[in-house]
Amino acid sequence: MSPRVTFPHKVLPYLLVAPQLAITGVFFYWPASQAIYQSTLREDPFGLNSAFVGLDNFRRVLSDPNYVNSIQVTAIFTVATALLAMAVALFLAVMVDKVIRGRDFYRTLMIWPYAVAPAIAGMLWLFMFNPSMGTFAYMLRSAGVYWDPLLNGNQAMLLVIVAAAWKQISYNFLFFVAGLQAIPKTLVEAAAIDGAGETKRFWTIIFPLLAPTTFFLLVINTTYAFFDTFGIIHAVTGGGPGKSTETLVYKVYNDGFVNLILGDSAAQSVILMVIVIALTAIQFRYVEKKVHYG
Amino acid sequence: MKTIGLAALLAASTTLMSTSAYAVTEISWWHAMTGANNEVVETLSKEFNESQSDYKVVPVFKGTYPETLNAGIAAFRARQAPDIIQVFDAGTGVMMGAEEAVKPVADILSMGGQTFDKSKYLGGIVSYYSKPDGTMLSFPYNSSSPILYYNKDAFEKAGLDVNNPPKTWNEVWDAAKKIKESGAAPCGFTSTWLTWIQTENFAAWNNQQWGTNENGIASLDVDLKINSPVFVEHFQNLADLAKDGTFKYGGRTSEAKNLFLSGECAMMTESSGGLGDVVKSGMNYGTGQLPYIADAEGAPQNTIPGGASLWVFGGKEDEKYKGIAAFFEFLSQTPIQARLHQVSGYLPVTMAAYEETKKSGFYEKNPGREIPIQQMMGKAPTENSKGVRLPNLPQVRDILNEEFEKMLAGNQTAQQALDNAVERGNAAIDQALGN
């Protein structure tokens, strides 16, 4: 029986929660309800005439082959970006853990890219790999690779994945470093005494004990790849060539703000909202069960 | 109590601000001009502001042409529309579809006390920016026409005639191959705006049908016709040349200009308005008229107006409209138009400015600079060459671009690309009209 702490105030708790509720209301519930409302309308670009069409917009969006393509693009992009960003970050974190001299210096350097805004990160990679003026593009071409992300869809995809992952590595690195520090040295040393090699120690002790961090980062990275990479895609490929890097979020933007079909765009954002809610629920419900919190 | 005080303070400060704004009426002008053309926008605004003390034009750069249009529409929806917005040729149909949102330029000019005289302006341009009943809706700020630019140094190295640029597309292909083979440049030919230049102007210039209903000028209900054999052959040529890099793709809007400026590609078709940047780069360039198909009947016909015009949003105070009228009047002055034309490569929009430039001997000193005007005005337009107008031309252009990109990457033939473009484009037009 733990003693239950009670507070005499009736109003104060609500007041304290109010700012958070207000923020959620203004930045989530209000726009989300607007999106749902908009998704049932057909409207001209200027919003001068609108008509209620029920679920027509959803029907059209779901039967559009470009939408299916965009789902595939998003799946490939998200999985690749999250995996790449996490794998590289984990590798770097493990390596930095071994460095004795200047560890803080390395760590600081590794964290910097996170401070770069997505659009700027995109421009950076675009310049490096621009087929006509990029330094790396020049090197690739000298090495005999026909590098042309303006027309080659796979190369364009590769470029946005690498750019998006690069930006997220710092963040993941930070968490992995913290996670590694929390692992008791005694466990690792005991294993070493028992004769476990470095690789064995990593996979049987360190990696499982990092699971909470890994799981947390998996959720964060998935949402990152879904939503926060818009700036990078916009700056690097604009969804092209063809539609080969048009993710779901980019398509929402493209249909709504470029093609000015607001009903379709709203319907897509509602679908996107459902997908993300479902993904998060699945991640927390099933993946979390397999995670050890030590 | 505190909130009431704050509200009062806010109200007081807004009144103060509006009274202080009363002295000088600010007119916001959203535009999409970069590089040399941006400098022209800044200079013009500055000159207008210094020429009088009642109004102040504030130019704001909003990104590429499509981005500027979309920013304007989003601002209108949020009831924060700018006063003047520069809308590119393809956005004309979009703006025309929103009559309640805009104020016709003809009305504004008469509000400023001037009588609006249409005959002062170049005919083809005025009719493109007018309603079928003849009311001019927007002010033609920068009109352009696509022309051929070529690198004289590369031509010389490749053993081509420096003073005689290719006139037909077949000559362009031959010259491009020769440039590539001789190593004079790594790429022979590139083009900005494939949709505007290689379909819309290609159709008009070769007197081919782009879409039904006079390409949308007679009625917006258009069926695209760009998969006819002439187009297929032209695009197959581009696709074939793209395989070994003789033709190089730069991007959907004017990105390819960099390929020309950097010397990578020796020839380029691009808007005459791109001249400013070419001149600025200091390269040894020449210009020629837009190439045509040698055996197309009636070719070369005439090109269609490109570039952009200035639209004015509705629902503003009269004082603003008077200011805008004064600004447009300022822009129409012969010396201003003549200079705009001579500096930027855009077409003069008034007859007087054209005559003045002619008289000054500018064209003799700068051969090639009259090309865009002659291209557009040389022949009376046919039903294929009055212009292109769709309720959603920016969207249709994107669809075309996507198919072209797949074609140039070698994933489909020109026939497949154009068939897909027509099918998807028609569906998008139907959807836009269903609104």
Boltz contact constraints between the chains, C-beta under 6 A:
constraints:
  - contact:
      token1: [A, 44]
      token2: [B, 435]
      max_distance: 6.0
  - contact:
      token1: [A, 45]
      token2: [B, 73]
      max_distance: 6.0
  - contact:
      token1: [A, 46]
      token2: [B, 76]
      max_distance: 6.0
  - contact:
      token1: [A, 46]
      token2: [B, 98]
      max_distance: 6.0
  - contact:
      token1: [A, 46]
      token2: [B, 101]
      max_distance: 6.0
  - contact:
      token1: [A, 47]
      token2: [B, 77]
      max_distance: 6.0
  - contact:
      token1: [A, 48]
      token2: [B, 100]
      max_distance: 6.0
  - contact:
      token1: [A, 132]
      token2: [B, 259]
      max_distance: 6.0
  - contact:
      token1: [A, 132]
      token2: [B, 264]
      max_distance: 6.0
  - contact:
      token1: [A, 150]
      token2: [B, 249]
      max_distance: 6.0
  - contact:
      token1: [A, 151]
      token2: [B, 249]
      max_distance: 6.0
  - contact:
      token1: [A, 151]
      token2: [B, 405]
      max_distance: 6.0
  - contact:
      token1: [A, 151]
      token2: [B, 408]
      max_distance: 6.0
  - contact:
      token1: [A, 151]
      token2: [B, 409]
      max_distance: 6.0
  - contact:
      token1: [A, 152]
      token2: [B, 409]
      max_distance: 6.0
  - contact:
      token1: [A, 240]
      token2: [B, 405]
      max_distance: 6.0
  - contact:
      token1: [A, 241]
      token2: [B, 405]
      max_distance: 6.0
  - contact:
      token1: [A, 242]
      token2: [B, 402]
      max_distance: 6.0
  - contact:
      token1: [A, 242]
      token2: [B, 405]
      max_distance: 6.0
  - contact:
      token1: [A, 242]
      token2: [B, 406]
      max_distance: 6.0
  - contact:
      token1: [A, 243]
      token2: [B, 402]
      max_distance: 6.0
  - contact:
      token1: [A, 257]
      token2: [B, 70]
      max_distance: 6.0
  - contact:
      token1: [A, 259]
      token2: [B, 395]
      max_distance: 6.0
